[in-house]
Amino acid sequence: MYDKILVTLDGTGSDRAIIEHVKPLAKLARSRLVLLHVADGWAARTYGADAVSPEITEDTAYLAQVKAEFEAAGISAESELAYGDPATEIVRWVEQKGCDLVAMSTHGHRFLEDIFRGTTASKVQHRIGVPVLLLRAK
């Protein structure tokens, strides 16, 4: 059912919610995971894959750590780092590489910010045609 699950990570504590939720789901469905983080700092937005910054170094290490956690649990995982606007890059990834499910943590509502800017989760959810699992972080 879910052969390939895209798990989006923002590098904050809210990731724990989706990581812990996806583990049993991936085991049950025998899914392979793709862990995607979008670096969105100045260097990442300006230089893309050529960016060199402490943010990129930290993001790469974080993805490797989460990947190792899934693999230690017996779950096939790979990781990818994208650069730019998170919603745009997640949608682009889904359109170009495809998956059966997108799994994301949300930060909850910030009301005014959500009204004026929208959230990454909301933007992604309305622009792709695959199911999106949204889990609110505690």
PyMOL commands that place a pseudoatom at each C-alpha (Angstrom):
pseudoatom trace, name=CA, resn=MET, resi=1, chain=A, elem=C, hetatm=0, pos=[0.000, 0.000, 0.000]
pseudoatom trace, name=CA, resn=TYR, resi=2, chain=A, elem=C, hetatm=0, pos=[2.727, 2.456, 0.993]
pseudoatom trace, name=CA, resn=ASP, resi=3, chain=A, elem=C, hetatm=0, pos=[5.819, 1.223, -0.828]
pseudoatom trace, name=CA, resn=LYS, resi=4, chain=A, elem=C, hetatm=0, pos=[7.603, 4.581, -0.577]
pseudoatom trace, name=CA, resn=ILE, resi=5, chain=A, elem=C, hetatm=0, pos=[6.874, 7.108, 2.165]
pseudoatom trace, name=CA, resn=LEU, resi=6, chain=A, elem=C, hetatm=0, pos=[8.342, 10.595, 2.042]
pseudoatom trace, name=CA, resn=VAL, resi=7, chain=A, elem=C, hetatm=0, pos=[9.002, 11.814, 5.585]
pseudoatom trace, name=CA, resn=THR, resi=8, chain=A, elem=C, hetatm=0, pos=[9.640, 15.537, 5.723]
pseudoatom trace, name=CA, resn=LEU, resi=9, chain=A, elem=C, hetatm=0, pos=[11.817, 16.763, 8.558]
pseudoatom trace, name=CA, resn=ASP, resi=10, chain=A, elem=C, hetatm=0, pos=[12.412, 20.333, 9.671]
pseudoatom trace, name=CA, resn=GLY, resi=11, chain=A, elem=C, hetatm=0, pos=[15.217, 19.613, 12.100]
pseudoatom trace, name=CA, resn=THR, resi=12, chain=A, elem=C, hetatm=0, pos=[13.280, 20.621, 15.207]
pseudoatom trace, name=CA, resn=GLY, resi=13, chain=A, elem=C, hetatm=0, pos=[11.833, 18.685, 18.120]
pseudoatom trace, name=CA, resn=SER, resi=14, chain=A, elem=C, hetatm=0, pos=[8.515, 18.441, 16.301]
pseudoatom trace, name=CA, resn=ASP, resi=15, chain=A, elem=C, hetatm=0, pos=[10.096, 15.812, 14.032]
pseudoatom trace, name=CA, resn=ARG, resi=16, chain=A, elem=C, hetatm=0, pos=[9.910, 13.267, 16.859]
pseudoatom trace, name=CA, resn=ALA, resi=17, chain=A, elem=C, hetatm=0, pos=[6.131, 13.019, 16.474]
pseudoatom trace, name=CA, resn=ILE, resi=18, chain=A, elem=C, hetatm=0, pos=[6.245, 11.918, 12.844]
pseudoatom trace, name=CA, resn=ILE, resi=19, chain=A, elem=C, hetatm=0, pos=[9.373, 9.774, 13.300]
pseudoatom trace, name=CA, resn=GLU, resi=20, chain=A, elem=C, hetatm=0, pos=[7.774, 7.741, 16.077]
pseudoatom trace, name=CA, resn=HIS, resi=21, chain=A, elem=C, hetatm=0, pos=[4.464, 7.466, 14.202]
pseudoatom trace, name=CA, resn=VAL, resi=22, chain=A, elem=C, hetatm=0, pos=[6.051, 6.331, 10.938]
pseudoatom trace, name=CA, resn=LYS, resi=23, chain=A, elem=C, hetatm=0, pos=[8.196, 3.577, 12.488]
pseudoatom trace, name=CA, resn=PRO, resi=24, chain=A, elem=C, hetatm=0, pos=[5.371, 1.064, 13.096]
pseudoatom trace, name=CA, resn=LEU, resi=25, chain=A, elem=C, hetatm=0, pos=[3.585, 2.109, 9.898]
pseudoatom trace, name=CA, resn=ALA, resi=26, chain=A, elem=C, hetatm=0, pos=[6.702, 1.494, 7.791]
pseudoatom trace, name=CA, resn=LYS, resi=27, chain=A, elem=C, hetatm=0, pos=[7.299, -1.871, 9.451]
pseudoatom trace, name=CA, resn=LEU, resi=28, chain=A, elem=C, hetatm=0, pos=[3.701, -2.963, 8.953]
pseudoatom trace, name=CA, resn=ALA, resi=29, chain=A, elem=C, hetatm=0, pos=[3.586, -1.873, 5.308]
pseudoatom trace, name=CA, resn=ARG, resi=30, chain=A, elem=C, hetatm=0, pos=[7.207, -2.897, 4.613]
pseudoatom trace, name=CA, resn=SER, resi=31, chain=A, elem=C, hetatm=0, pos=[7.767, 0.585, 3.263]
pseudoatom trace, name=CA, resn=ARG, resi=32, chain=A, elem=C, hetatm=0, pos=[10.997, 2.211, 2.308]
pseudoatom trace, name=CA, resn=LEU, resi=33, chain=A, elem=C, hetatm=0, pos=[11.410, 5.736, 3.577]
pseudoatom trace, name=CA, resn=VAL, resi=34, chain=A, elem=C, hetatm=0, pos=[12.883, 8.829, 2.064]
pseudoatom trace, name=CA, resn=LEU, resi=35, chain=A, elem=C, hetatm=0, pos=[13.797, 11.431, 4.668]
pseudoatom trace, name=CA, resn=LEU, resi=36, chain=A, elem=C, hetatm=0, pos=[13.718, 14.920, 3.192]
pseudoatom trace, name=CA, resn=HIS, resi=37, chain=A, elem=C, hetatm=0, pos=[14.908, 18.101, 4.826]
pseudoatom trace, name=CA, resn=VAL, resi=38, chain=A, elem=C, hetatm=0, pos=[14.812, 21.434, 3.012]
pseudoatom trace, name=CA, resn=ALA, resi=39, chain=A, elem=C, hetatm=0, pos=[17.597, 23.805, 4.015]
pseudoatom trace, name=CA, resn=ASP, resi=40, chain=A, elem=C, hetatm=0, pos=[16.075, 27.248, 3.803]
pseudoatom trace, name=CA, resn=GLY, resi=41, chain=A, elem=C, hetatm=0, pos=[18.688, 29.600, 5.210]
pseudoatom trace, name=CA, resn=TRP, resi=42, chain=A, elem=C, hetatm=0, pos=[20.289, 32.399, 3.226]
pseudoatom trace, name=CA, resn=ALA, resi=43, chain=A, elem=C, hetatm=0, pos=[23.126, 30.271, 1.841]
pseudoatom trace, name=CA, resn=ALA, resi=44, chain=A, elem=C, hetatm=0, pos=[20.778, 27.442, 0.851]
pseudoatom trace, name=CA, resn=ARG, resi=45, chain=A, elem=C, hetatm=0, pos=[18.326, 29.768, -0.888]
pseudoatom trace, name=CA, resn=THR, resi=46, chain=A, elem=C, hetatm=0, pos=[21.114, 31.697, -2.622]
pseudoatom trace, name=CA, resn=TYR, resi=47, chain=A, elem=C, hetatm=0, pos=[23.500, 28.922, -3.666]
pseudoatom trace, name=CA, resn=GLY, resi=48, chain=A, elem=C, hetatm=0, pos=[21.350, 25.786, -3.588]
pseudoatom trace, name=CA, resn=ALA, resi=49, chain=A, elem=C, hetatm=0, pos=[23.360, 22.566, -3.718]
pseudoatom trace, name=CA, resn=ASP, resi=50, chain=A, elem=C, hetatm=0, pos=[26.590, 24.610, -3.876]
pseudoatom trace, name=CA, resn=ALA, resi=51, chain=A, elem=C, hetatm=0, pos=[25.895, 26.182, -0.483]
pseudoatom trace, name=CA, resn=VAL, resi=52, chain=A, elem=C, hetatm=0, pos=[28.473, 25.735, 2.245]
pseudoatom trace, name=CA, resn=SER, resi=53, chain=A, elem=C, hetatm=0, pos=[27.422, 26.818, 5.714]
pseudoatom trace, name=CA, resn=PRO, resi=54, chain=A, elem=C, hetatm=0, pos=[27.101, 25.564, 9.273]
pseudoatom trace, name=CA, resn=GLU, resi=55, chain=A, elem=C, hetatm=0, pos=[23.367, 25.060, 8.555]
pseudoatom trace, name=CA, resn=ILE, resi=56, chain=A, elem=C, hetatm=0, pos=[24.109, 22.648, 5.706]
pseudoatom trace, name=CA, resn=THR, resi=57, chain=A, elem=C, hetatm=0, pos=[26.643, 20.732, 7.809]
pseudoatom trace, name=CA, resn=GLU, resi=58, chain=A, elem=C, hetatm=0, pos=[24.162, 20.423, 10.703]
pseudoatom trace, name=CA, resn=ASP, resi=59, chain=A, elem=C, hetatm=0, pos=[21.299, 19.433, 8.389]
pseudoatom trace, name=CA, resn=THR, resi=60, chain=A, elem=C, hetatm=0, pos=[23.394, 16.714, 6.734]
pseudoatom trace, name=CA, resn=ALA, resi=61, chain=A, elem=C, hetatm=0, pos=[24.434, 15.295, 10.108]
pseudoatom trace, name=CA, resn=TYR, resi=62, chain=A, elem=C, hetatm=0, pos=[20.829, 15.394, 11.355]
pseudoatom trace, name=CA, resn=LEU, resi=63, chain=A, elem=C, hetatm=0, pos=[19.566, 13.472, 8.324]
pseudoatom trace, name=CA, resn=ALA, resi=64, chain=A, elem=C, hetatm=0, pos=[22.283, 10.850, 8.783]
pseudoatom trace, name=CA, resn=GLN, resi=65, chain=A, elem=C, hetatm=0, pos=[21.324, 10.461, 12.449]
pseudoatom trace, name=CA, resn=VAL, resi=66, chain=A, elem=C, hetatm=0, pos=[17.612, 9.974, 11.701]
pseudoatom trace, name=CA, resn=LYS, resi=67, chain=A, elem=C, hetatm=0, pos=[18.401, 7.597, 8.826]
pseudoatom trace, name=CA, resn=ALA, resi=68, chain=A, elem=C, hetatm=0, pos=[20.571, 5.493, 11.144]
pseudoatom trace, name=CA, resn=GLU, resi=69, chain=A, elem=C, hetatm=0, pos=[17.737, 5.427, 13.700]
pseudoatom trace, name=CA, resn=PHE, resi=70, chain=A, elem=C, hetatm=0, pos=[15.297, 3.986, 11.150]
pseudoatom trace, name=CA, resn=GLU, resi=71, chain=A, elem=C, hetatm=0, pos=[17.851, 1.491, 9.849]
pseudoatom trace, name=CA, resn=ALA, resi=72, chain=A, elem=C, hetatm=0, pos=[18.580, 0.330, 13.412]
pseudoatom trace, name=CA, resn=ALA, resi=73, chain=A, elem=C, hetatm=0, pos=[14.844, -0.397, 13.685]
pseudoatom trace, name=CA, resn=GLY, resi=74, chain=A, elem=C, hetatm=0, pos=[15.031, -2.537, 10.541]
pseudoatom trace, name=CA, resn=ILE, resi=75, chain=A, elem=C, hetatm=0, pos=[13.427, 0.037, 8.243]
pseudoatom trace, name=CA, resn=SER, resi=76, chain=A, elem=C, hetatm=0, pos=[14.910, 0.845, 4.841]
pseudoatom trace, name=CA, resn=ALA, resi=77, chain=A, elem=C, hetatm=0, pos=[15.658, 4.561, 4.631]
pseudoatom trace, name=CA, resn=GLU, resi=78, chain=A, elem=C, hetatm=0, pos=[17.497, 7.039, 2.482]
pseudoatom trace, name=CA, resn=SER, resi=79, chain=A, elem=C, hetatm=0, pos=[17.943, 10.750, 3.013]
pseudoatom trace, name=CA, resn=GLU, resi=80, chain=A, elem=C, hetatm=0, pos=[17.950, 13.792, 0.788]
pseudoatom trace, name=CA, resn=LEU, resi=81, chain=A, elem=C, hetatm=0, pos=[18.706, 17.439, 1.365]
pseudoatom trace, name=CA, resn=ALA, resi=82, chain=A, elem=C, hetatm=0, pos=[16.922, 20.032, -0.757]
pseudoatom trace, name=CA, resn=TYR, resi=83, chain=A, elem=C, hetatm=0, pos=[17.465, 23.789, -0.844]
pseudoatom trace, name=CA, resn=GLY, resi=84, chain=A, elem=C, hetatm=0, pos=[15.039, 26.715, -0.893]
pseudoatom trace, name=CA, resn=ASP, resi=85, chain=A, elem=C, hetatm=0, pos=[11.407, 27.166, 0.117]
pseudoatom trace, name=CA, resn=PRO, resi=86, chain=A, elem=C, hetatm=0, pos=[10.240, 24.062, 2.004]
pseudoatom trace, name=CA, resn=ALA, resi=87, chain=A, elem=C, hetatm=0, pos=[6.746, 23.809, 0.493]
pseudoatom trace, name=CA, resn=THR, resi=88, chain=A, elem=C, hetatm=0, pos=[7.990, 24.363, -3.050]
pseudoatom trace, name=CA, resn=GLU, resi=89, chain=A, elem=C, hetatm=0, pos=[10.794, 21.840, -2.702]
pseudoatom trace, name=CA, resn=ILE, resi=90, chain=A, elem=C, hetatm=0, pos=[8.597, 19.158, -1.104]
pseudoatom trace, name=CA, resn=VAL, resi=91, chain=A, elem=C, hetatm=0, pos=[6.031, 19.508, -3.905]
pseudoatom trace, name=CA, resn=ARG, resi=92, chain=A, elem=C, hetatm=0, pos=[8.806, 19.429, -6.524]
pseudoatom trace, name=CA, resn=TRP, resi=93, chain=A, elem=C, hetatm=0, pos=[10.248, 16.272, -4.954]
pseudoatom trace, name=CA, resn=VAL, resi=94, chain=A, elem=C, hetatm=0, pos=[6.862, 14.506, -4.977]
pseudoatom trace, name=CA, resn=GLU, resi=95, chain=A, elem=C, hetatm=0, pos=[6.182, 15.525, -8.583]
pseudoatom trace, name=CA, resn=GLN, resi=96, chain=A, elem=C, hetatm=0, pos=[9.619, 14.427, -9.825]
pseudoatom trace, name=CA, resn=LYS, resi=97, chain=A, elem=C, hetatm=0, pos=[10.282, 11.303, -7.775]
pseudoatom trace, name=CA, resn=GLY, resi=98, chain=A, elem=C, hetatm=0, pos=[6.878, 10.110, -6.607]
pseudoatom trace, name=CA, resn=CYS, resi=99, chain=A, elem=C, hetatm=0, pos=[5.783, 8.400, -3.426]
pseudoatom trace, name=CA, resn=ASP, resi=100, chain=A, elem=C, hetatm=0, pos=[2.701, 6.745, -1.985]
pseudoatom trace, name=CA, resn=LEU, resi=101, chain=A, elem=C, hetatm=0, pos=[2.406, 8.904, 1.147]
pseudoatom trace, name=CA, resn=VAL, resi=102, chain=A, elem=C, hetatm=0, pos=[3.872, 12.130, 2.504]
pseudoatom trace, name=CA, resn=ALA, resi=103, chain=A, elem=C, hetatm=0, pos=[4.267, 12.172, 6.295]
pseudoatom trace, name=CA, resn=MET, resi=104, chain=A, elem=C, hetatm=0, pos=[4.771, 15.498, 8.059]
pseudoatom trace, name=CA, resn=SER, resi=105, chain=A, elem=C, hetatm=0, pos=[4.704, 16.907, 11.571]
pseudoatom trace, name=CA, resn=THR, resi=106, chain=A, elem=C, hetatm=0, pos=[2.930, 20.197, 12.061]
pseudoatom trace, name=CA, resn=HIS, resi=107, chain=A, elem=C, hetatm=0, pos=[3.643, 22.828, 14.674]
pseudoatom trace, name=CA, resn=GLY, resi=108, chain=A, elem=C, hetatm=0, pos=[0.005, 23.589, 15.362]
pseudoatom trace, name=CA, resn=HIS, resi=109, chain=A, elem=C, hetatm=0, pos=[-1.789, 26.785, 14.558]
pseudoatom trace, name=CA, resn=ARG, resi=110, chain=A, elem=C, hetatm=0, pos=[-0.246, 30.209, 14.860]
pseudoatom trace, name=CA, resn=PHE, resi=111, chain=A, elem=C, hetatm=0, pos=[-3.470, 31.864, 13.667]
pseudoatom trace, name=CA, resn=LEU, resi=112, chain=A, elem=C, hetatm=0, pos=[-2.297, 35.210, 12.223]
pseudoatom trace, name=CA, resn=GLU, resi=113, chain=A, elem=C, hetatm=0, pos=[0.805, 33.762, 10.598]
pseudoatom trace, name=CA, resn=ASP, resi=114, chain=A, elem=C, hetatm=0, pos=[-1.289, 30.916, 9.151]
pseudoatom trace, name=CA, resn=ILE, resi=115, chain=A, elem=C, hetatm=0, pos=[-3.820, 33.383, 7.754]
pseudoatom trace, name=CA, resn=PHE, resi=116, chain=A, elem=C, hetatm=0, pos=[-1.281, 35.613, 6.036]
pseudoatom trace, name=CA, resn=ARG, resi=117, chain=A, elem=C, hetatm=0, pos=[1.457, 33.199, 4.996]
pseudoatom trace, name=CA, resn=GLY, resi=118, chain=A, elem=C, hetatm=0, pos=[-0.072, 29.761, 5.220]
pseudoatom trace, name=CA, resn=THR, resi=119, chain=A, elem=C, hetatm=0, pos=[1.835, 26.782, 6.546]
pseudoatom trace, name=CA, resn=THR, resi=120, chain=A, elem=C, hetatm=0, pos=[4.190, 24.455, 4.756]
pseudoatom trace, name=CA, resn=ALA, resi=121, chain=A, elem=C, hetatm=0, pos=[1.888, 21.513, 5.488]
pseudoatom trace, name=CA, resn=SER, resi=122, chain=A, elem=C, hetatm=0, pos=[-1.162, 23.315, 4.115]
pseudoatom trace, name=CA, resn=LYS, resi=123, chain=A, elem=C, hetatm=0, pos=[0.644, 24.413, 0.958]
pseudoatom trace, name=CA, resn=VAL, resi=124, chain=A, elem=C, hetatm=0, pos=[1.948, 20.911, 0.306]
pseudoatom trace, name=CA, resn=GLN, resi=125, chain=A, elem=C, hetatm=0, pos=[-1.364, 19.231, 1.045]
pseudoatom trace, name=CA, resn=HIS, resi=126, chain=A, elem=C, hetatm=0, pos=[-3.215, 21.368, -1.505]
pseudoatom trace, name=CA, resn=ARG, resi=127, chain=A, elem=C, hetatm=0, pos=[-0.645, 21.037, -4.284]
pseudoatom trace, name=CA, resn=ILE, resi=128, chain=A, elem=C, hetatm=0, pos=[-0.008, 17.285, -4.502]
pseudoatom trace, name=CA, resn=GLY, resi=129, chain=A, elem=C, hetatm=0, pos=[-2.175, 14.340, -5.445]
pseudoatom trace, name=CA, resn=VAL, resi=130, chain=A, elem=C, hetatm=0, pos=[-0.893, 11.725, -2.987]
pseudoatom trace, name=CA, resn=PRO, resi=131, chain=A, elem=C, hetatm=0, pos=[-2.165, 11.213, 0.554]
pseudoatom trace, name=CA, resn=VAL, resi=132, chain=A, elem=C, hetatm=0, pos=[-0.621, 13.410, 3.244]
pseudoatom trace, name=CA, resn=LEU, resi=133, chain=A, elem=C, hetatm=0, pos=[-0.362, 12.262, 6.848]
pseudoatom trace, name=CA, resn=LEU, resi=134, chain=A, elem=C, hetatm=0, pos=[-0.198, 15.312, 9.134]
pseudoatom trace, name=CA, resn=LEU, resi=135, chain=A, elem=C, hetatm=0, pos=[0.621, 14.739, 12.764]
pseudoatom trace, name=CA, resn=ARG, resi=136, chain=A, elem=C, hetatm=0, pos=[0.580, 17.612, 15.200]
pseudoatom trace, name=CA, resn=ALA, resi=137, chain=A, elem=C, hetatm=0, pos=[3.691, 17.757, 17.347]
pseudoatom trace, name=CA, resn=LYS, resi=138, chain=A, elem=C, hetatm=0, pos=[3.176, 17.947, 21.086]
for i in range(1, 138): cmd.bond("trace and resi %d" % i, "trace and resi %d" % (i + 1))
show_as sticks, trace
zoom trace
